[in-house]
Amino acid sequence: MEEKVQVREETMTAQRIHPADLVVHGGVVHTFGPAGTVAGGLAVSGGRVAAVGGDLTAHIGPDTEVLDLAGRTVLPGINDAHLHATWLGARWPHPLLGAPHEETPVVTAEDRRAAILRAGDVCTALGITSYTEPGLGPGETGCFSAEVLAEYAALHREGRLRARVTVLRLFGLLDGASSLPDFARGLATPVPAADPEWLAVPGVKIFADGIPPMRTAWTHHCYADGSHGRLLVDGPGDDERAANLAAMIASAHEAGLVVAVHATGERSIEAALDHLREGDHLVHGDLVTPAQLRRMAARGVGLTTQPAIATAMRPMVATALGDDVAAKAWPLREILDLGVRLTVSSDAPVVTPDWRVHLAAAGELLGARGVTPELTARLLRCYTTEAAVQDGSAAWKGFLAPGMAADFCVLAADPLGVAVADLPSVTVELTVTGGRIVHKG
């Protein structure tokens, strides 16, 4: 008996020696872990989750910050898999698809820094703890230049990043042309050293084509002017351009990089899909076909899509390609049913970065009515766990469990208990990144 008491006292002493930095309790914690655990609270220590659920009093020390959730709900931090943060900071609060607005010029280092920091404020207020900045590189200027990546690195060194950032480098023009020689030169340029948990540069983005409303998606369908679009990669003809796209993808793979291909027309999707591999993903995929989706699911090629853009642009696609094509664009139901690795994202500032709006739009595309907890949870995983898979960090973030990153947000109500259409009315009251409170409403 004395031995048991001694062991208990030693355990309690160890717990007192290592109190948590933060404990939240008295609410609902959707962990989104493999077991789908729902708990009443969690403890955070050293930027990681120390415990989930159970009696958390043993984790409370004299310096522990204790937060009573008072029935509120915790979700893993939102991870926007496709968000042009610097551009967002330059335009905020005016999305591109809205009233005309002159964005703030981004020319100097201070301009770049101000835009990044402003975007960080916007993101943390929305519960966004991670995002992918998809397209920074030497071929571009302003919000998309290589200097933006350098500014991210400087802010990281200063400890001023409030969200985790994944950067995809771009060796051509945004929504424009790229060439194989420029791509090769870009791959040879170094990336700044940084802690990859805060600033990671794991891959590249390639623009295969444009978008259907601008009649620049490469498609078998015929636009009103008789054209079919074309690949944006340089080359004298379709075959040469497709070969150069394949060579770019291959050279990125040889460099150990993941590849994201902006492809909206089914011909450009096919040209890219022939060469993409597990871990790569397509961006947008407006006119993707069921056969292509089956191939993507089988090969582990992901897709990131933006439901609010889909609902806004469907009438424009109908004007460009006809009602029948528009009705089959953005086949979200098939994407989910066929098991494609899907991330839902904003593409802000094209539209709002508010994930609640995009999930409501996804519900509209899927014809959801009323409270649909299973569907809502699945869509939320596209903004959390699946986004972590896409950016290569699923081993340490994306869901809440001991040892995982303490990235989470607190909502005023449980999103699984409201209709998907009503998600925009659910307020974000607290955001924690790396165990640090970065937003409190």
Disulfide bonds with the S-S distance in Angstrom:
none
